[in-house]
Amino acid sequence: MRAVEMISSEKIGLFGGSFDPIHHGHLILARDAMESLGLDRVIFIPANVSPHKLARPPVAARLRCEMVAAAIAGEPRFSMDACEAERERPSFAVDTVKLMQRRFPQAEFFYFIGEDNVSSLHTWWEIDEFKKLASFVVLARGNLESAEGFPVIRRSIDISSTDIRNRIARGLSVRYLLPDAVWAILTRHQLYLND
């Protein structure tokens, strides 16, 4: 009798978002999720235009991709994919997961969402199909009231992209809130000064 060769499944975390800008909170939670869930890697996926954040246009996608790449440099199990940043229309996460399934057909996917997205998850494009394609993981930085039964990666981190943008606009320091490599990009392009 011939032994059947088992193909082991790679476990991949998908971390989509505006990353406007990426900061230490994102990186710490991604590392915690990777370790807690036994993930082989985490792919950061900056959105071009998030369908949930249409009121305030983000910094150009190419600059946010540059910031993400700079922030994760030197971390072999973190990577960045610009597939959503290259889309002209708003980025629907379900389309991204379908793309990743084609690229990594043997992988099991874990899609990270912020605690602020849990209550509106039912409004996401093709949510029922999405739930069949990936397991949701909630990244919680505060006092999450309900996780809808999803696994939660919890860390008390009082850092947000909004606060960073506001501090820069007011001329306040953002040192220690984000990687130095990201600060260098913000300074070089004079981002968020007029937010």
C-alpha positions as CSV (number, residue, x, y, z in Angstrom):
1,M,0.0,0.0,0.0
2,R,1.4,3.4,-1.1
3,A,1.6,6.1,1.6
4,V,-0.4,9.2,0.7
5,E,1.8,12.3,0.9
6,M,0.2,15.0,3.0
7,I,0.6,18.6,1.9
8,S,1.0,20.7,5.0
9,S,-1.0,23.9,5.0
10,E,0.8,27.2,5.5
11,K,-1.0,29.6,8.0
12,I,-1.0,33.1,6.7
13,G,-2.3,36.2,8.5
14,L,-3.6,39.0,6.2
15,F,-3.5,42.5,7.7
16,G,-5.3,44.9,5.5
17,G,-5.8,48.6,6.3
18,S,-5.1,52.1,5.5
19,F,-1.8,52.2,7.5
20,D,-2.0,56.0,7.3
21,P,0.6,55.8,8.8
22,I,1.7,52.4,10.1
23,H,2.8,52.5,13.7
24,H,4.2,50.4,16.5
25,G,0.7,49.3,17.6
26,H,0.1,47.6,14.2
27,L,3.5,45.9,14.4
28,I,3.1,44.7,18.0
29,L,-0.4,43.3,17.3
30,A,0.8,41.6,14.1
31,R,3.6,39.9,16.0
32,D,1.3,38.9,18.9
33,A,-1.2,37.4,16.4
34,M,1.6,35.5,14.6
35,E,2.9,34.0,17.8
36,S,-0.5,33.3,19.4
37,L,-2.0,31.6,16.3
38,G,1.2,29.9,15.1
39,L,1.2,31.7,11.8
40,D,4.0,31.1,9.3
41,R,3.8,34.7,8.1
42,V,1.8,38.0,8.1
43,I,1.2,39.9,4.9
44,F,0.4,43.6,5.3
45,I,-1.9,44.9,2.6
46,P,-2.3,48.7,2.4
47,A,-5.6,49.7,0.8
48,N,-5.8,52.2,-2.0
49,V,-9.2,53.5,-0.9
50,S,-11.0,51.7,2.0
51,P,-14.8,51.5,1.4
52,H,-15.2,52.1,5.1
53,K,-13.1,55.3,5.2
54,L,-14.3,57.3,2.2
55,A,-14.8,60.6,4.1
56,R,-11.1,61.3,4.5
57,P,-8.8,60.5,1.6
58,P,-5.6,58.9,2.8
59,V,-2.1,59.8,1.8
60,A,-1.1,58.4,-1.6
61,A,-1.1,54.6,-1.6
62,R,2.5,54.5,-3.0
63,L,3.7,56.4,0.1
64,R,1.8,54.3,2.5
65,C,3.3,51.2,0.8
66,E,6.7,52.7,1.2
67,M,6.0,53.3,4.9
68,V,4.8,49.7,5.5
69,A,7.9,48.3,3.6
70,A,10.2,50.5,5.8
71,A,8.4,49.5,9.0
72,I,8.7,45.8,8.4
73,A,12.2,45.7,6.9
74,G,14.3,43.1,8.6
75,E,11.4,41.0,9.8
76,P,11.6,37.8,7.7
77,R,8.0,36.6,8.4
78,F,6.4,40.0,7.6
79,S,5.9,41.0,4.0
80,M,3.9,43.7,2.2
81,D,1.7,43.2,-0.9
82,A,0.5,46.2,-2.9
83,C,-2.4,44.4,-4.7
84,E,-5.0,46.7,-3.1
85,A,-2.9,49.8,-3.4
86,E,-2.8,49.2,-7.1
87,R,-6.6,49.0,-7.5
88,E,-8.3,52.2,-8.7
89,R,-11.6,51.5,-7.0
90,P,-12.2,51.0,-3.3
91,S,-10.6,47.8,-2.0
92,F,-12.9,45.0,-1.0
93,A,-11.1,42.6,1.3
94,V,-13.0,39.5,0.0
95,D,-11.4,40.1,-3.4
96,T,-8.0,40.2,-1.8
97,V,-8.5,36.9,0.0
98,K,-9.6,35.3,-3.3
99,L,-6.4,36.6,-4.9
100,M,-4.3,35.2,-2.1
101,Q,-6.1,31.8,-2.4
102,R,-5.0,31.7,-6.0
103,R,-1.4,32.6,-5.1
104,F,-1.2,30.2,-2.1
105,P,-3.7,27.4,-2.8
106,Q,-2.6,25.3,0.2
107,A,-2.7,28.1,2.7
108,E,-5.1,28.7,5.6
109,F,-5.9,32.4,5.9
110,F,-6.5,34.5,9.0
111,Y,-7.9,38.0,8.3
112,F,-7.1,40.6,10.9
113,I,-9.7,43.2,11.7
114,G,-9.6,46.0,14.3
115,E,-12.0,46.0,17.2
116,D,-13.8,49.0,15.7
117,N,-14.8,46.9,12.7
118,V,-16.5,44.1,14.6
119,S,-19.9,45.8,14.9
120,S,-20.1,46.7,11.2
121,L,-18.7,43.5,9.8
122,H,-22.1,42.5,8.6
123,T,-22.0,45.4,6.1
124,W,-18.7,44.2,4.4
125,W,-19.0,43.3,0.8
126,E,-19.9,39.5,0.3
127,I,-19.4,38.9,4.0
128,D,-21.0,35.5,4.0
129,E,-18.6,34.2,1.3
130,F,-15.7,36.0,3.1
131,K,-16.4,34.0,6.3
132,K,-15.9,30.8,4.3
133,L,-12.6,31.9,2.8
134,A,-10.8,33.1,6.0
135,S,-11.0,33.1,9.7
136,F,-11.4,36.5,11.3
137,V,-9.1,37.5,14.1
138,V,-9.9,40.7,16.1
139,L,-6.9,42.9,17.0
140,A,-8.0,44.7,20.2
141,R,-6.2,47.7,21.6
142,G,-8.9,48.8,24.1
143,N,-12.0,47.5,25.9
144,L,-13.6,45.3,23.3
145,E,-17.3,44.6,24.3
146,S,-18.1,41.9,21.8
147,A,-15.9,39.9,19.4
148,E,-18.8,38.0,17.8
149,G,-17.1,34.7,18.7
150,F,-13.9,35.5,16.8
151,P,-10.5,34.9,18.4
152,V,-9.1,38.1,20.0
153,I,-5.5,39.3,20.1
154,R,-5.5,41.8,22.9
155,R,-2.9,44.3,23.9
156,S,-3.4,47.7,25.7
157,I,-1.8,50.0,23.2
158,D,-2.9,53.7,23.1
159,I,-1.4,54.5,19.7
160,S,-3.5,55.3,16.6
161,S,-2.9,56.6,13.1
162,T,-5.5,59.4,13.8
163,D,-3.6,60.6,16.9
164,I,-0.3,60.5,15.0
165,R,-1.7,62.6,12.2
166,N,-3.2,65.1,14.7
167,R,0.0,65.4,16.6
168,I,2.0,66.1,13.5
169,A,-0.5,68.7,12.3
170,R,-0.2,70.4,15.8
171,G,3.6,70.3,15.7
172,L,3.9,67.7,18.5
173,S,6.4,64.9,18.7
174,V,5.5,61.4,17.4
175,R,8.8,59.9,18.5
176,Y,8.4,56.3,19.8
177,L,4.9,56.0,18.3
178,L,6.2,54.7,15.0
179,P,9.4,53.3,13.5
180,D,12.2,55.8,12.8
181,A,12.2,54.6,9.1
182,V,8.5,55.6,8.8
183,W,9.2,59.0,10.5
184,A,12.0,59.6,7.9
185,I,9.4,59.1,5.1
186,L,6.8,61.4,6.8
187,T,9.5,64.1,7.2
188,R,10.9,63.8,3.7
189,H,7.4,64.1,2.1
190,Q,6.1,66.5,4.8
191,L,3.0,64.4,5.4
192,Y,0.1,65.3,7.7
193,L,1.3,68.8,8.4
194,N,-2.1,70.3,7.2
195,D,-4.4,67.6,8.6
